[in-house]
Amino acid sequence: MLTECVKSGNAEGRVGWRIKFDYDADIIETLKKRVPHTEREWNPDERYWWVGDEYQETLKLLFRNFESFLFQGKLF
């Protein structure tokens, strides 16, 4: 389960998702298999992953609560 998910740019200004979740070796391994290294970044200082926007469907498959973050801030 995601604990944080916001639309965010990476260091180069590319659009994607900044995500946080509790450590899960299986999820991390799956993320690395499904998202090429050019489309993901780990930030060890702030402990989050950045994933390129084109991998939104992959994030939906990996995290059942991903879509709930899509609507955050749009309800009101």
C-alpha positions as CSV (number, residue, x, y, z in Angstrom):
1,M,0.0,0.0,0.0
2,L,1.2,3.5,-0.8
3,T,1.6,5.9,2.1
4,E,2.2,8.9,-0.2
5,C,1.7,9.5,-3.9
6,V,1.9,12.9,-5.6
7,K,2.4,14.1,-9.2
8,S,5.9,15.4,-9.3
9,G,8.8,16.1,-11.5
10,N,12.2,14.5,-11.2
11,A,15.6,16.2,-11.1
12,E,15.4,16.7,-14.9
13,G,11.9,18.1,-14.7
14,R,10.2,15.1,-16.2
15,V,6.6,14.5,-15.1
16,G,5.9,11.4,-13.0
17,W,4.8,10.2,-9.6
18,R,6.6,10.5,-6.3
19,I,5.6,7.5,-4.2
20,K,6.3,6.2,-0.8
21,F,5.4,2.8,0.7
22,D,6.6,0.6,3.6
23,Y,9.6,-1.5,2.7
24,D,8.6,-4.6,0.7
25,A,11.3,-6.4,-1.1
26,D,8.9,-8.1,-3.5
27,I,7.2,-4.8,-4.5
28,I,10.6,-3.2,-5.1
29,E,11.8,-6.1,-7.2
30,T,8.6,-6.0,-9.2
31,L,8.9,-2.3,-9.7
32,K,12.5,-2.7,-11.0
33,K,11.4,-5.4,-13.4
34,R,8.4,-3.5,-14.8
35,V,9.8,0.0,-14.9
36,P,13.1,0.6,-16.7
37,H,15.8,2.3,-14.7
38,T,15.5,5.3,-17.0
39,E,11.9,5.8,-15.8
40,R,12.5,5.3,-12.0
41,E,14.6,6.9,-9.4
42,W,15.2,6.2,-5.7
43,N,15.8,9.2,-3.4
44,P,17.6,7.7,-0.4
45,D,17.6,11.0,1.6
46,E,13.9,11.5,1.5
47,R,13.1,7.8,1.0
48,Y,10.8,7.9,-2.0
49,W,10.7,6.6,-5.5
50,W,10.0,8.7,-8.6
51,V,8.3,6.8,-11.5
52,G,7.7,8.3,-14.9
53,D,4.2,9.2,-15.8
54,E,3.9,6.7,-18.6
55,Y,4.0,3.9,-16.0
56,Q,0.8,5.0,-14.2
57,E,-0.9,1.7,-15.2
58,T,2.0,-0.3,-13.7
59,L,1.5,1.7,-10.4
60,K,-2.2,0.9,-10.5
61,L,-1.3,-2.8,-10.7
62,L,1.3,-2.7,-8.0
63,F,-0.6,-0.6,-5.5
64,R,-4.3,-1.2,-5.0
65,N,-4.7,2.3,-3.4
66,F,-3.0,4.2,-6.2
67,E,-6.2,5.4,-7.8
68,S,-7.4,6.9,-4.5
69,F,-4.5,9.3,-4.7
70,L,-5.5,10.3,-8.2
71,F,-8.7,11.9,-6.9
72,Q,-7.1,13.5,-3.8
73,G,-7.7,17.2,-3.9
74,K,-10.2,16.9,-6.7
75,L,-13.2,16.1,-4.6
76,F,-13.7,19.6,-3.2
